[in-house]
Each structure stands twice: as structure tokens, then as C-alpha cells.
């Protein structure tokens, strides 16, 4: 019992000592001294003075070069391939109506000979019936009767002979046509993409001979967003058939460290907007893409080549080109009032690029803050320190796919 009393006394003593120490620290603590509030100077910002002016925009897109016309050469007759042209190979060039593959013609020559014989025989029969008809007319006149039936004058026999002649002539034309079809060619100048039949092979009617495409014109399908399509005079109207008014297109591609250009035109758009991507596809055509250009040592515009496209767009009136840092939330800028206070103002963005924005709806002389303010508050006073006039300049828009 006495032991417990001593522990209790020690505990109470420690608690009292701790309370006394806390009270002493609280009494000895120095009171904070009030310092006069310092007024920070206004934030220094750069600004530009808007000067709207007309601007011809350029829209960027990209696509893959494809042939405008590509067909399968198909045999219309049967037979064995007896010869092929030297350029009949994958990648070979050919001229229009040039024989690429020859099917054995002997059977069809025999058919032509037989058809000629049938024509000669039919002509002989027609001549005989005409003579017999004239003889029947003379005999009838000698009888003193002016009327005679068609059967006595051999008119049905003559008509039958003439019909036989026409049938024989049609058979001859068919035989000659089949003979001409043994020489297989394309109706345009082009290039062979792939061959399916070769020397010595037997082909039947309807068999694929080769896949070929025209080299006169190639095309590139260029995807455009709604905003991009609105900046181009696309040939979407039924009445719009004047190719001279179509937008010009510059196609660029890099081969190694060198960059090359080809000039073309937008000639049409796809029949409908793509359902999955919601893109409008404009089709650009380039004429004579494989023609050598010795002045620039330019390679041909090969099928399958990926190219960047610059499309000439509309002229925007009262356009202003702004640095991208001057635009907030996609369509707002900070403007300065007479008291050098900033306020937000909405703009209509026409075109954007990596570093710049083209906008309309800005009053001439508007002072626009070009310095980026992380936490801009409407009504905040700033210190303008640099003025620069800004109107517009050439700007290319990157296609967003």
C-alpha cells in the first residue's frame, strides 16, 4: 500500500512539472510583429495590335497515290498462249492497243475461211434467185396479165437467199472478231501490275490475263475534316464541271534526303462522307505522273507512294494570325482595355497549326496579350511593355485524322 502511494505521488509530480513547463513556454513566446503589406507591381506582358487583312489559306492533308483506271485483262477466246511481248512482265510499260499476249490463232483462221466460203455460197444463191425472179416476170408478161402473185415471181425464195447471205456475213464478222481477240491488248497506255498467264499456258474465255493500270493520270484521295472542307472550294455541285476553277494541289514526297513536288488539281469528292471517320475525301489528279522532268531530275510519281498535299483554299477576309500561346481554351484571347486590365474575348478560329492560329471577328486595333499568363483573371491589371502589329501571314493547317 505505501508502495502504491509513492508511485501516485511521482506521477502527479511529473504531470505538474509538465504543465508548468508548457505554461512557461506559452508565456515566454514572442508575439508576431506586423509587417507593412508590400504592393506587388503589375505583371509585365507583351501585346500585339490586331490588323485584320485578307488571307489565302492553305490546307494540308496526305494520301497514297493510286491509279485512276485499273482493269483486269480478260481473254474472250480460248487457246494456248503462243507469244508474249517483251514488256509483258510485272512493272512493264506498254502503249495503247499494243499486243501484249498472243493466243494461238489457227483455229480462228479456219473459222474465218469457212465463213468466207459460206458467204460466197450465199451470194451465189442470191444471184440465182434474182435471175429466176427476172425470168418469172418475163414469162408472166408474155401471158398478157399484168398481175402476178409473189410465189410465181419467186419473191419468197429471193428473200430467203438474201437472209442466208446476211447470216453468212454475220458469221464471217464473228469469225474475224474472234480472230482479232486472239491478240490481247489494253485500250490505254499503262503499266502491268501483275500477270496471271504466261507463254505456253492454255486459257479459256473469261480467264484473267493480267492486272494493268493507266499511266496517263493518277489520283490521291485526301481526307478533310469539316473545318478543312469549309476552307476549300470543293467540286460538290452537279453543275460544277469547270476544271479550271478547281483548287490547285501541290504533292510532296521525300526520297532519301531529297524532296520532290508534283502539281495537280482537286477534280471531285467521294460520293458520300466516310461513315466511320466522318471525313470528306477529296480526289486530286496528276497528269503524266511517269513523264520524266529533266529540269529538276524528278522521279516518277509511283503508285503506292505516300505524299503530303497542300491544297489552295479560299481567301478569308479580315483574318488575323495569332501565336498559339495567345489563345486560351481553344477560342478565347486576352485583350487589354484602356486601363490596362485584361479581359477574355471569344474569337472564331478558322485554322490552326503547330505554332499559329488564324481567327476572324477581331476589331482592328484590339490589343491582344501575346504573353502566356498561367492564371489569368478577368480584370487583372498588367503592365504592357511591347507592341507589335499583327495581320496575317501564310499558314498551313495540319490535317487531323
C-alpha positions in Angstrom: 0.0 0.0 0.0 2.7 2.5 0.8 4.5 1.5 -2.5 1.4 2.4 -4.5 1.2 5.8 -2.8 4.7 6.6 -3.7 4.1 5.8 -7.5 1.0 8.0 -7.4 2.9 10.9 -5.9 5.6 10.6 -8.6 3.1 10.6 -11.4 1.3 13.6 -10.1 4.6 15.4 -9.7 5.6 14.7 -13.3 2.3 15.9 -14.6 2.5 19.1 -12.6 6.0 19.7 -13.9 4.9 19.2 -17.5 2.0 21.7 -17.0 4.4 24.3 -15.5 6.8 23.8 -18.5 4.0 24.3 -21.0 2.8 27.4 -19.3 6.3 28.8 -19.2 6.8 28.3 -22.9 3.5 29.9 -23.7 4.3 33.0 -21.5 7.8 33.3 -22.9 6.7 33.0 -26.6 7.3 36.2 -28.5 4.4 37.9 -30.2 4.5 38.2 -34.0 5.2 41.6 -35.3 3.0 43.0 -38.1 4.9 44.0 -41.2 3.5 46.6 -43.7 1.9 44.9 -46.8 4.0 45.2 -49.9 2.3 46.1 -53.1 3.5 44.0 -56.0 4.0 45.7 -59.3 1.7 44.7 -62.2 2.7 41.7 -64.3 4.6 42.7 -67.4 3.2 41.3 -70.6 3.8 41.6 -74.3 0.8 42.5 -76.5 0.1 42.8 -80.2 -2.2 45.2 -82.0 -4.6 43.4 -84.4 -4.6 44.5 -88.0 -7.1 42.2 -90.0 -6.4 41.7 -93.7 -7.4 39.2 -96.4 -5.6 35.9 -96.3 -5.5 32.9 -98.8 -5.3 29.8 -96.7 -3.6 26.5 -97.5 -4.9 23.2 -96.2 -2.6 20.3 -95.5 -3.6 16.6 -96.0 -1.9 13.4 -97.0 -2.7 10.3 -99.0 -1.5 7.5 -101.2 -1.1 7.6 -104.9 -3.4 5.3 -106.8 -4.2 4.7 -110.5 -7.4 6.4 -111.8 -8.1 3.4 -114.1 -7.1 -0.1 -113.3 -8.6 -3.2 -115.0 -8.1 -6.9 -115.4 -7.3 -8.0 -119.0 -9.5 -11.0 -119.6 -9.4 -13.4 -122.5 -12.5 -13.6 -124.7 -11.4 -16.7 -126.6 -9.9 -20.0 -125.7 -6.5 -21.2 -126.8 -2.8 -21.7 -125.9 -0.6 -18.6 -125.5 2.0 -18.8 -128.3 3.8 -15.4 -127.7 4.1 -12.6 -125.3 5.6 -9.1 -125.7 9.0 -8.2 -124.2 7.4 -5.8 -121.7 4.8 -8.3 -120.6 6.0 -8.7 -117.0 5.2 -7.2 -113.6 6.0 -3.5 -113.8 6.3 -3.4 -117.6 5.1 -0.3 -119.5 3.0 -0.6 -122.7 1.3 1.6 -125.3 -2.4 1.7 -126.1 -3.6 -1.2 -128.4 -0.1 -2.8 -128.3 -0.3 -6.6 -128.4 0.8 -8.0 -125.0 -0.1 -11.6 -125.4 -1.0 -13.7 -128.5 -3.3 -16.7 -128.3 -2.9 -19.4 -131.0 -4.9 -18.1 -134.0 -5.0 -21.2 -136.3 -8.4 -22.4 -135.2 -9.9 -19.0 -135.6 -8.3 -18.6 -139.0 -10.0 -21.8 -140.1 -13.3 -20.4 -138.9 -12.8 -17.3 -141.0 -12.0 -19.4 -144.1 -15.2 -21.5 -143.6 -17.3 -18.3 -143.0 -15.9 -16.8 -146.2 -17.0 -20.0 -148.1 -20.5 -19.7 -146.7 -20.7 -16.1 -147.7 -19.7 -17.0 -151.3 -22.2 -19.8 -151.4 -25.0 -17.5 -150.1 -24.0 -14.8 -152.7 -24.3 -17.4 -155.4 -27.8 -18.4 -154.3 -28.9 -14.8 -154.2 -27.7 -14.3 -157.7 -29.5 -17.4 -158.9 -32.8 -16.4 -157.2 -32.6 -12.9 -158.7 -32.1 -14.4 -162.2 -35.0 -16.8 -161.7 -37.2 -13.9 -160.4 -36.5 -11.8 -163.6 -37.2 -14.8 -165.7 -40.6 -15.4 -164.0 -41.5 -11.7 -164.5 -40.8 -12.0 -168.3 -42.9 -15.1 -168.6 -45.8 -13.6 -166.8 -45.7 -10.5 -169.0 -45.7 -12.8 -172.1 -49.0 -14.2 -170.9 -50.6 -10.8 -171.2 -51.5 -10.5 -167.5 -50.2 -7.5 -165.5 -50.8 -9.1 -162.1 -48.8 -11.9 -160.6 -48.5 -13.4 -157.1 -45.3 -13.3 -155.1 -44.8 -17.0 -155.2 -44.8 -17.2 -159.0 -42.3 -14.3 -159.1 -40.1 -16.3 -156.6 -40.1 -13.4 -154.1 -40.0 -15.6 -151.0 -37.1 -17.6 -152.4 -35.2 -14.4 -153.1 -35.9 -13.1 -149.6 -34.7 -16.4 -148.1 -31.5 -16.3 -150.1 -30.8 -12.7 -149.0 -31.4 -13.7 -145.4 -29.0 -16.6 -145.7 -26.4 -14.2 -147.2 -26.8 -11.8 -144.3 -26.4 -14.7 -141.8 -23.3 -15.9 -143.5 -21.8 -12.3 -143.5 -22.6 -12.1 -139.7 -20.8 -15.4 -139.2 -17.8 -14.0 -141.1 -17.8 -10.9 -138.9 -18.0 -13.1 -135.8 -15.1 -15.2 -137.0 -13.0 -12.2 -137.8 -13.8 -10.7 -134.4 -12.8 -13.9 -132.6 -9.5 -13.9 -134.6 -8.8 -10.3 -133.6 -9.4 -11.2 -130.0 -6.5 -13.7 -130.0 -4.2 -10.6 -129.8 -4.8 -9.2 -126.3 -4.1 -5.5 -125.6 -5.3 -2.7 -123.4 -7.2 0.4 -124.7 -4.8 2.8 -122.9 -1.1 3.3 -122.3 -0.2 1.9 -118.9 1.8 -0.4 -116.7 1.4 -4.0 -115.7 0.8 -4.6 -112.0 0.5 -8.4 -112.1 0.4 -11.2 -114.7 -1.7 -14.3 -114.3 -1.0 -16.1 -117.6 2.3 -16.7 -119.5 3.8 -18.3 -122.5 2.6 -21.9 -123.3 -0.4 -21.7 -120.9 -3.9 -22.6 -122.1 -6.5 -20.0 -121.3 -10.3 -20.2 -121.5 -12.8 -17.5 -122.2 -13.1 -15.3 -119.1 -9.7 -16.2 -117.7 -7.7 -13.3 -116.2 -4.6 -12.5 -118.2 -3.1 -9.5 -116.2 -3.9 -6.6 -114.0 -3.0 -3.3 -115.6 -3.5 0.4 -114.9 -3.3 3.6 -116.9 -0.2 5.8 -116.6 -1.9 8.9 -118.1 -3.5 10.1 -114.8 -3.0 9.1 -111.2 -5.1 10.2 -108.2 -4.8 10.7 -104.5 -7.7 10.6 -102.0 -7.2 13.3 -99.4 -9.1 13.2 -96.1 -10.5 16.5 -94.9 -12.2 17.4 -91.7 -15.4 19.5 -91.6 -13.3 22.6 -90.8 -10.8 21.9 -93.6 -13.5 21.2 -96.2 -15.2 24.5 -95.4 -11.9 26.3 -96.3 -11.8 24.8 -99.9 -13.9 25.4 -102.9 -14.7 21.7 -103.4 -16.4 20.5 -106.6 -19.5 19.1 -104.9 -22.2 20.6 -107.1 -23.7 18.8 -110.1 -23.3 21.8 -112.3 -19.7 22.4 -111.3 -17.8 20.9 -114.3 -15.2 23.6 -115.0 -11.9 22.0 -114.1 -10.1 25.4 -114.4 -11.8 26.6 -111.2 -10.8 23.5 -109.2 -8.3 24.1 -106.3 -4.7 23.5 -107.1 -2.8 20.9 -105.2 1.0 20.5 -104.6 2.0 17.0 -103.7 5.3 16.5 -101.9 7.3 13.4 -101.1 10.8 12.7 -99.8 13.1 10.1 -101.4 16.1 9.7 -99.2 17.2 13.3 -98.2 15.6 14.9 -101.3 12.1 16.3 -101.5 10.1 16.4 -104.8 6.9 18.2 -105.9 4.1 17.4 -108.4 1.3 19.7 -109.4 -2.3 18.6 -109.6 -5.9 19.6 -109.1 -8.9 18.6 -107.0 -11.4 17.3 -109.5 -14.1 15.6 -107.4 -15.1 14.3 -104.0 -16.2 10.9 -102.9 -20.0 10.3 -103.3 -20.5 10.4 -99.5 -18.9 11.3 -96.3 -17.0 8.4 -94.7 -19.3 6.9 -92.0 -16.5 5.7 -89.7 -14.1 8.7 -89.7 -16.7 11.4 -90.7 -14.1 12.7 -93.2 -14.8 14.2 -96.6 -12.4 12.7 -99.2 -11.3 15.0 -102.0 -9.7 13.4 -105.0 -6.6 15.1 -106.6 -5.5 14.2 -110.1 -2.0 14.5 -111.5 -1.5 14.1 -115.3 1.5 12.3 -116.8 3.0 11.3 -113.5 5.6 9.0 -115.1 6.9 11.6 -117.5 10.5 12.5 -116.9 11.3 16.1 -115.8 14.9 16.6 -116.8 14.9 20.2 -115.5 14.5 19.0 -111.8 15.7 15.4 -112.1 12.4 14.3 -110.5 11.5 10.6 -110.1 8.1 9.4 -111.3 5.0 9.6 -109.1 4.8 5.9 -108.4 1.7 4.0 -107.4 1.5 3.4 -103.7 3.8 6.4 -102.8 2.7 8.3 -99.7 2.6 12.1 -100.3 1.8 15.2 -98.4 -0.6 17.6 -100.1 -1.0 21.4 -99.9 -4.4 22.4 -101.2 -5.1 26.0 -102.2 -8.1 27.3 -100.1 -10.4 30.2 -100.0 -9.4 33.8 -99.3 -10.5 34.8 -95.8 -11.4 38.5 -95.3 -10.4 40.3 -92.1 -8.2 37.4 -90.9 -5.7 37.8 -88.1 -2.8 35.4 -87.5 -2.1 34.9 -83.8 0.6 33.0 -81.9 -0.8 29.8 -80.4 0.2 30.9 -76.8 -2.2 33.9 -77.2 -5.3 31.6 -77.5 -6.9 30.2 -74.4 -9.5 27.3 -74.2 -9.4 27.0 -77.9 -11.4 30.1 -78.9 -10.6 32.9 -76.4 -8.0 35.6 -76.2 -6.9 38.1 -73.6 -7.5 41.8 -74.6 -6.4 45.0 -72.9 -8.8 47.8 -72.1 -7.9 51.5 -71.7 -7.0 50.9 -68.0 -4.5 48.1 -69.0 -6.8 45.5 -67.5 -7.2 42.1 -69.1 -10.5 40.5 -70.2 -11.4 37.4 -72.1 -12.9 37.7 -75.6 -14.2 34.9 -77.8 -12.9 34.6 -81.4 -13.8 32.5 -84.4 -10.9 30.2 -85.2 -10.6 29.4 -88.9 -7.4 27.5 -88.9 -4.7 26.2 -86.6 -1.2 25.0 -86.9 1.6 23.9 -84.6 2.6 27.5 -83.7 -0.2 29.8 -85.1 -3.9 30.3 -85.2 -5.9 32.2 -87.8 -9.0 33.9 -86.4 -11.7 36.3 -87.5 -14.0 38.6 -85.6 -11.3 40.8 -84.1 -11.7 44.5 -84.3 -8.8 46.4 -85.8 -6.5 47.9 -83.2 -7.5 45.5 -80.5 -4.6 45.0 -78.1 -4.1 41.3 -77.6 -1.9 39.8 -74.9 0.7 37.6 -76.5 2.5 36.5 -73.3 1.1 33.4 -71.7 -0.5 34.0 -68.3 -0.9 30.8 -66.4 -3.6 32.0 -64.0 -5.3 34.9 -65.9 -8.1 36.6 -64.0 -10.5 38.9 -65.7 -10.0 42.5 -64.5 -6.3 41.9 -63.5 -4.1 44.9 -64.2 -1.0 44.3 -66.2 1.9 46.3 -67.5 2.1 46.3 -71.3 5.7 46.5 -72.4 5.9 45.6 -76.1 3.7 46.4 -79.0 3.7 44.7 -82.4 1.2 45.0 -85.3 -0.1 41.7 -86.5 -2.3 41.0 -89.5 -1.9 37.7 -91.3 0.6 35.5 -93.0 0.7 32.3 -94.9 -0.3 29.4 -92.6 -0.7 25.7 -93.4 -3.1 23.7 -91.5 -2.2 20.2 -90.5 -4.9 17.6 -91.2 -6.3 15.9 -88.1 -7.1 12.3 -88.9 
